[in-house]
Amino acid sequence: MIEVRQQPPMPAQKVPILSIGAGGIVRNAHYPAYRKAGFEVAGIFDLSSENATLAQEQFPNATIYSSLNELLDSDHEQIIYDLALPGSAVADTLERLPDGTYVLIQKPLGETLEQAQTILEIVERKSLKAAVNFQLRWAPYTLAAKDLIASGIIGEPHELHFEVCVYTPWALWTFLEKAPRMEMVYHSIHYIDLIRHLFGEPNSVMAHSIKDPRSPKLESSRSTIIFDYGDWKRASVHTYHGHNSGPRHQESYYRIEGPQGAIKVQMGLNMNYPDGAEDYLEYHRDGMKDWVRIPLEGSWFPDAFVGPMAAMMIWQNGGEAPSTEVHDAFETMQWVDAAYRASDARGFSPFN
Ligand SMILES: NC(=O)c1ccc[n+]([C@@H]2O[C@H](COP(=O)([O-])OP(=O)(O)OC[C@H]3O[C@@H](n4cnc5c(N)ncnc54)[C@H](O)[C@@H]3O)[C@@H](O)[C@H]2O)c1
C-alpha cells in the first residue's frame, strides 16, 4: 500500500484562540477539532450569550465576553481570532480588529463578490494576516488523495467530479433565507475551492444554479458547475440537496481520474443528515484486480478543522502563510461569482 499522510503539519508553538461567533459550526467542528489538537480557546464572544455558554462547555477555561469591545480589550501576547459568522457580518467585525492581527475567517468570504472585495480591502488596509477556513483542503481523505496523486499511481489527473445527492434541512440555518445567493456560495464553494487547489486555475466556468421546491425561500439550492481546462481536462460539480427519500440512494463523493487509474472519496458527512454515513477513500490502477481502500484516520467534521487553524499558528510562528490566505480565497470567490454570472446567462437555445 502507498504511504499517505492524513494529518496536517502542526505548529512548533501553539497560539491561543479568541472566538467571534460560536454557533453550530463552532460547537460541532471547530471546538472538537481544537480539543483533539490540544489548542486552547481563551475567550468567546457571540451575540447570543446562550450560544456562547453552550460553546464554552467544551473549553470551560475560556472567558465569555459580553461585547466585541470587551473581547478586543482582553490582553494577550499572541492570539488568533477565529471568526465563524454569517458571511454578511464578517466585514464589520474585521474592521474592528486591531491592525496586523491574525484572523481565520469561516467561509464564505462574504456572500457576494462586492462583500469579498470589501473584506479584501479591509484586510489590506489594516495589514491583517487573514486566511479563510476552506477546511476540505485538509480533510484526512483529501490529504491522502493528494499524496496518492503525487505518488503518480493514477498518472496526471484529467477529470475531477463532485456528486452530491442528499437531503439537507436548510431551514435550520435561518440566515440563509436572507442570503442573496445560496448554494454555490455557501455549499459548492468547498468543491470549487478544492478544484482550484487540486487542478489549478481553470480557463472558464459554465454553471446552472436553481431553486428547489423543498426549500422555496432560498435563492438557490441545487447546482451544476463545469470548469473548462482545455480539451483534455475538466472538473465538475453536481449537487441536489432535496433528496428526502431516505439514505438508500443518497450520494456524496468526489472522483479523480488519471490515465492509469482513479481515486474515489466518499464524503459521508453530507449523507443521512444529521447522522452522516461512512467516509471512504479507494484507488485503482489499471491491471489491479480490485480497488484498494485506505483506512481513514478522521473525517471532514471535525478533523479537517485542525489544518486551517494549525496553518494560522505556523504562520504566526514565522512560517509560510496558509494556502487559503485571503488573496487565494478571494480567487475562489471570483470563480463563485463567475459561476453565478454563467448561471444567470442560462446557456444557448436554438430558438433565440
Ligand atoms: N464546513 C464549513 O466550513 C461550514 C459549515 C457550516 C457553516 N459554516 C459557516 O460558518 C458560519 C456560521 O455558521 P453556523 O452554522 O455556525 O451558523 P449559526 O447560525 O449556528 O451560528 C452563527 C452564530 O454567529 C452569531 N453571530 C451572528 N452575528 C454575529 C456578530 N456580528 N458577532 C458575534 N456573533 C454573531 C450568532 O448569534 C450565532 O451564534 C457561516 O458563515 C457558515 O457559512 C461553515
The ligand as an SDF file (V2000), in Angstrom:
LIG
                    3D

 44 48  0  0  0  0  0  0  0  0999 V2000
  -17.8460   23.3550    6.6040 N   0  0  0  0  0  0  0  0  0  0  0  0
  -17.8580   24.6380    6.8550 C   0  0  0  0  0  0  0  0  0  0  0  0
  -16.8730   25.2720    6.6390 O   0  0  0  0  0  0  0  0  0  0  0  0
  -19.0750   25.3040    7.4180 C   0  0  0  0  0  0  0  0  0  0  0  0
  -20.1870   24.5690    7.8130 C   0  0  0  0  0  0  0  0  0  0  0  0
  -21.2630   25.2480    8.3610 C   0  0  0  0  0  0  0  0  0  0  0  0
  -21.2330   26.6350    8.4660 C   0  0  0  0  0  0  0  0  0  0  0  0
  -20.1380   27.3150    8.0270 N   0  0  0  0  0  0  0  0  0  0  0  0
  -20.0760   28.7830    8.0710 C   0  0  0  0  0  0  0  0  0  0  0  0
  -19.9530   29.2100    9.4190 O   0  0  0  0  0  0  0  0  0  0  0  0
  -20.6630   30.4190    9.5970 C   0  0  0  0  0  0  0  0  0  0  0  0
  -21.5880   30.2420   10.7980 C   0  0  0  0  0  0  0  0  0  0  0  0
  -22.4190   29.1210   10.5420 O   0  0  0  0  0  0  0  0  0  0  0  0
  -23.1270   28.3180   11.7230 P   0  0  0  0  0  0  0  0  0  0  0  0
  -23.5960   27.0430   11.1250 O   0  0  0  0  0  0  0  0  0  0  0  0
  -22.2930   28.2760   12.9400 O   0  0  0  0  0  0  0  0  0  0  0  0
  -24.3800   29.2680   11.9530 O   0  0  0  0  0  0  0  0  0  0  0  0
  -25.1910   29.5120   13.2930 P   0  0  0  0  0  0  0  0  0  0  0  0
  -26.4030   30.3040   12.9000 O   0  0  0  0  0  0  0  0  0  0  0  0
  -25.3710   28.2500   14.0540 O   0  0  0  0  0  0  0  0  0  0  0  0
  -24.1990   30.4360   14.1510 O   0  0  0  0  0  0  0  0  0  0  0  0
  -23.8700   31.7410   13.8310 C   0  0  0  0  0  0  0  0  0  0  0  0
  -23.5260   32.4130   15.1400 C   0  0  0  0  0  0  0  0  0  0  0  0
  -22.9990   33.7060   14.8780 O   0  0  0  0  0  0  0  0  0  0  0  0
  -23.5400   34.5850   15.8600 C   0  0  0  0  0  0  0  0  0  0  0  0
  -23.4350   35.9310   15.3390 N   0  0  0  0  0  0  0  0  0  0  0  0
  -24.0800   36.4680   14.2600 C   0  0  0  0  0  0  0  0  0  0  0  0
  -23.6290   37.7140   14.0260 N   0  0  0  0  0  0  0  0  0  0  0  0
  -22.6740   37.9640   14.9680 C   0  0  0  0  0  0  0  0  0  0  0  0
  -21.8350   39.0700   15.2370 C   0  0  0  0  0  0  0  0  0  0  0  0
  -21.8800   40.1790   14.4880 N   0  0  0  0  0  0  0  0  0  0  0  0
  -20.9610   38.9710   16.2760 N   0  0  0  0  0  0  0  0  0  0  0  0
  -20.9160   37.8480   17.0500 C   0  0  0  0  0  0  0  0  0  0  0  0
  -21.6970   36.7830   16.8390 N   0  0  0  0  0  0  0  0  0  0  0  0
  -22.5650   36.8380   15.8170 C   0  0  0  0  0  0  0  0  0  0  0  0
  -24.9520   34.0960   16.0690 C   0  0  0  0  0  0  0  0  0  0  0  0
  -25.5040   34.5560   17.3000 O   0  0  0  0  0  0  0  0  0  0  0  0
  -24.7530   32.5870   16.0490 C   0  0  0  0  0  0  0  0  0  0  0  0
  -24.4630   32.0530   17.3060 O   0  0  0  0  0  0  0  0  0  0  0  0
  -21.3950   30.6940    8.2590 C   0  0  0  0  0  0  0  0  0  0  0  0
  -20.6940   31.6650    7.5580 O   0  0  0  0  0  0  0  0  0  0  0  0
  -21.3390   29.4050    7.5020 C   0  0  0  0  0  0  0  0  0  0  0  0
  -21.1730   29.5750    6.1340 O   0  0  0  0  0  0  0  0  0  0  0  0
  -19.0680   26.6800    7.5310 C   0  0  0  0  0  0  0  0  0  0  0  0
  1  2  1  0
  2  3  2  0
  2  4  1  0
  4  5  1  0
  4 44  2  0
  5  6  2  0
  6  7  1  0
  7  8  2  0
  8  9  1  0
  8 44  1  0
  9 10  1  0
  9 42  1  0
 10 11  1  0
 11 12  1  0
 11 40  1  0
 12 13  1  0
 13 14  1  0
 14 15  2  0
 14 16  1  0
 14 17  1  0
 17 18  1  0
 18 19  2  0
 18 20  1  0
 18 21  1  0
 21 22  1  0
 22 23  1  0
 23 24  1  0
 23 38  1  0
 24 25  1  0
 25 26  1  0
 25 36  1  0
 26 27  1  0
 26 35  1  0
 27 28  2  0
 28 29  1  0
 29 30  1  0
 29 35  2  0
 30 31  1  0
 30 32  2  0
 32 33  1  0
 33 34  2  0
 34 35  1  0
 36 37  1  0
 36 38  1  0
 38 39  1  0
 40 41  1  0
 40 42  1  0
 42 43  1  0
M  CHG  2   8   1  16  -1
M  END
$$$$
